[in-house]
Amino acid sequence: MMNEGIRLLKQGQYDRALQHLLNIHSDTPENPELSYYLGLCYTQLEKYDEALLYLEQVVSSELSFTHVYQSRMILGYIYAVTGRHRLAEFEFRSILNDGFDSAKTHAALGYTLYAQDQHDVAIAELERALQLDPNNGNALNSLGFVLAETGRDLRRAADCCRRAVRIRPKSAAYLDSLGWAYYKLGRTDEARDALRSALSAAPGEKEIATHLRQVMQHQSGERPS
């Protein structure tokens, strides 16, 4: 019966998958594998409190290492997007301490350290991610943005962001970082074009709109608001 819920989940039918899995859960509540898939459904539906409840059950279970690793990564992601960066850091460090030295984990840890204003260690984690996987898009994008935002190495910042965009040309986040790096370099025409593409890919993203507005104000000679 669980296979049908997994099939619906993989097809992106998250509401239907959730309902199917919840029906099974009412009969077998002590099932870590079921909790794992419920956690995935709730995460996709952005119902993070419910997701945390089920994923924590997986982490404390004896389910396979892959399931526990994925659950910890998702827990870290949820904590990061909800602004609980110290908890996110704990999850990512736990994965690394357990011996899973992956580019994905170092990149995620670097992001959450930057969010806590720990710039030096954030950059070190992102560099480590790129040592493990030189073509990791998230690490390239994050490192480029951090270098641009902190003004440490603007040429390398733009280069990292360009490489990230080559990997995912339609990523609004990557295009935003590239535009911001160009802006910091003073290449405002290229910054404007990249940020317009980013906003077209994600019309409701306020940070991108703010970046674009700042570039446009700079080009028009206005003082940024």
C-alpha positions in Angstrom: 0.0 0.0 0.0 2.9 2.4 0.7 4.1 2.0 -2.9 1.1 3.9 -4.2 1.8 6.9 -1.9 5.5 6.8 -3.0 4.4 6.8 -6.6 2.2 9.8 -6.1 4.9 11.6 -4.2 7.4 11.0 -7.1 4.8 12.4 -9.6 4.5 15.6 -7.6 0.9 14.8 -6.4 1.8 15.8 -2.9 -1.7 16.2 -1.5 -2.9 12.9 -2.8 0.3 11.2 -1.6 -0.1 12.7 1.8 -3.7 11.6 2.2 -2.8 8.0 1.1 0.1 7.8 3.5 -1.9 9.2 6.4 -4.5 6.5 5.9 -1.8 3.9 6.2 -0.3 5.7 9.2 -3.6 5.4 11.1 -3.2 1.6 11.0 0.6 1.5 11.5 1.7 4.6 13.4 5.1 3.1 14.5 6.7 2.9 11.1 9.9 5.0 10.5 9.8 4.5 6.7 6.3 5.8 6.6 7.3 8.7 8.7 10.1 9.5 6.2 7.7 9.7 3.3 5.2 11.7 5.3 8.0 14.1 6.2 8.8 14.5 2.5 5.2 15.2 1.6 4.8 17.8 4.3 8.1 19.5 3.3 7.0 19.7 -0.3 3.7 21.3 0.8 5.7 23.7 3.0 3.9 22.5 6.2 7.2 22.5 8.1 6.0 21.9 11.6 4.4 18.6 10.6 7.4 17.7 8.5 9.7 18.2 11.5 7.6 15.9 13.6 7.9 13.0 11.3 11.5 13.6 10.2 12.7 13.7 13.8 11.2 10.2 14.2 13.3 9.0 11.3 16.5 10.5 12.7 16.0 8.7 16.1 15.1 5.4 14.4 17.3 2.6 13.1 16.3 3.1 9.5 19.0 3.0 6.8 21.8 5.5 6.8 20.5 7.0 3.5 17.1 7.7 5.1 18.6 9.2 8.2 21.0 11.3 6.1 18.3 12.6 3.9 16.1 13.4 6.9 18.9 15.4 8.5 19.5 17.3 5.3 15.8 18.1 5.0 15.6 19.1 8.7 18.6 21.5 8.1 16.8 22.9 5.1 13.6 23.5 7.0 15.5 25.2 9.9 17.4 27.4 7.4 14.3 28.5 5.4 12.4 29.3 8.7 15.3 31.3 10.0 16.5 28.8 12.7 20.1 28.8 11.5 21.7 27.5 14.6 19.5 24.4 14.5 20.3 24.0 10.8 24.0 24.2 11.6 23.6 21.5 14.2 22.0 19.1 11.6 24.6 19.7 8.9 27.5 19.4 11.4 26.0 16.1 12.7 26.0 14.7 9.2 29.7 15.7 8.7 30.6 14.3 12.2 29.0 11.0 11.2 31.6 10.8 8.4 29.5 11.8 5.4 31.8 14.4 3.9 29.7 15.6 0.9 29.8 18.8 -1.1 26.1 19.1 -0.6 26.4 19.2 3.2 29.4 21.6 3.2 27.5 23.9 0.8 24.4 23.9 3.0 26.5 24.5 6.2 28.3 27.3 4.5 25.0 29.0 3.7 23.7 28.8 7.2 27.0 30.0 8.7 26.9 33.0 6.4 23.3 33.7 7.6 24.8 33.9 11.1 27.4 36.4 9.9 30.3 33.9 10.3 31.8 34.9 7.0 35.3 33.4 7.2 34.1 29.9 8.2 31.2 30.1 5.7 33.7 30.7 2.9 35.9 27.9 4.2 32.9 25.5 4.1 32.0 26.6 0.5 35.6 26.2 -0.6 35.6 22.6 0.9 32.4 21.9 -1.1 34.1 22.9 -4.3 37.1 20.8 -3.5 34.8 17.8 -3.3 32.7 18.8 -6.3 34.0 21.7 -8.5 30.7 21.8 -10.4 28.4 22.0 -7.4 26.0 24.7 -8.5 24.8 25.6 -5.0 28.3 26.0 -3.7 29.4 28.1 -6.7 26.3 30.3 -6.3 26.7 30.7 -2.6 30.4 31.4 -2.7 29.9 33.9 -5.5 27.2 35.7 -3.6 29.1 35.8 -0.3 32.3 37.1 -2.0 30.3 39.8 -3.7 28.3 40.8 -0.7 31.4 41.0 1.5 33.5 42.6 -1.2 36.3 40.1 -0.8 37.1 39.0 -4.3 34.6 40.5 -6.8 36.2 39.0 -10.0 36.1 35.5 -8.5 32.6 36.2 -7.2 31.3 36.9 -10.8 33.2 33.9 -12.1 31.6 31.6 -9.6 28.2 33.0 -10.3 28.7 32.6 -14.1 29.7 29.0 -13.6 26.6 28.4 -11.5 24.3 30.0 -14.2 25.9 27.8 -16.8 24.8 24.8 -14.8 21.3 26.1 -14.2 20.6 28.9 -16.7 17.0 29.4 -15.6 17.6 29.5 -11.9 16.3 32.8 -10.5 18.6 32.5 -7.4 21.7 32.0 -9.6 20.8 34.8 -11.9 20.2 37.1 -9.0 23.6 36.3 -7.5 25.2 36.9 -10.9 23.5 40.2 -11.3 24.5 41.3 -7.8 28.2 40.3 -8.4 28.1 42.3 -11.7 26.7 45.3 -9.8 29.4 45.1 -7.2 31.9 45.1 -10.0 30.4 48.2 -11.5 29.1 46.4 -14.6 25.6 47.7 -14.3 24.3 46.9 -17.8 25.1 43.2 -17.3 23.8 43.4 -13.7 20.5 44.8 -15.0 20.1 42.2 -17.6 20.8 39.3 -15.2 18.5 40.7 -12.6 15.7 41.2 -15.1 16.1 37.5 -16.2 16.0 36.5 -12.5 12.9 38.5 -11.8 11.2 37.1 -14.9 11.9 33.6 -13.6 10.6 34.5 -10.1 8.3 37.5 -10.4 7.3 37.5 -6.7 10.8 37.4 -5.2 11.3 40.6 -3.2 15.1 40.4 -2.8 15.5 40.2 -6.6 13.2 43.2 -7.1 15.2 45.1 -4.5 18.5 44.3 -6.2 17.1 45.3 -9.6 15.7 48.6 -8.2 19.1 49.4 -6.7 20.8 48.8 -10.0 18.3 50.9 -11.9 18.6 53.8 -9.4 22.3 53.7 -9.7 22.1 53.9 -13.5 19.7 56.8 -13.3 21.9 58.6 -10.8 19.4 58.4 -8.0 20.4 57.7 -4.5 19.4 54.1 -3.6 16.5 54.0 -1.1 
